[in-house]
Amino acid sequence: MSAPLRSIEGQDEAGILREIHSALQGLRFGSVEITVHNGQVVQIERKEKFRLQQPHGKQS
């Protein structure tokens, strides 16, 4: 599952760091991928995983 990407073109370093911080907020399991092109951050992608647990006492 990927969150929609926001444009960060033309933002300063503080703006990019805010976007990365925002992508990390509330993330329990998953990853944040930062894509760099020609030395500039061009994309931040958040992938979140939801872990489902089996009820106690039941095993497959």
N, C-alpha and C positions, 0 to 999 in steps of 0.2 A: 504494500500500500504506500503510495507516494503522495505527499501533500503538494498542492499546486505551488509552482515556483513563482517567486516575485522577482521582478526586474531589479537588479542592483547596479546596473550600468550607470556610471557617472557619480557613484557615491564615494565618499571619503572612507578612510580606514575605519573610523569610528562607526560609520553606518554599516559597513560590512560586518564588523564585530557584533553589532546589535542584531543583525539578521542571523548570524551563527548562534548567538545566545538564544534567540527566539526559537530557532529550530531545535535546540537542545532542551528547552523548557518542557517539563512533563514527560520526557522520553524515558521509559523504564527499560525497554528491550528494543534494540534496533540500531540504526546507524545514521550518521549525518555525513554526506559526501560533499566535498568542496571541489569544484572543477575550476582549474586555472588555465587560461589561454593567454599566451604572450605576456606572462607576468601579472595578469589581472584576474581576479575572481570573476567568473562569468556565470556560475550556477551554484546553487546550494540545494541539495536534495535530501529530504528526510524520509527514511524508511522505518516504519514502526511495526513491530511484531507483537502479536497478542498471544500469550501462552495460556492454553486451556488445560486445567488440571482435572484429572479423573477424580470422582468421589472417593473418599477414603474407604478402604476395604475391598474395592473392586479393581481387579487387574485383568488385562487381556492375556 
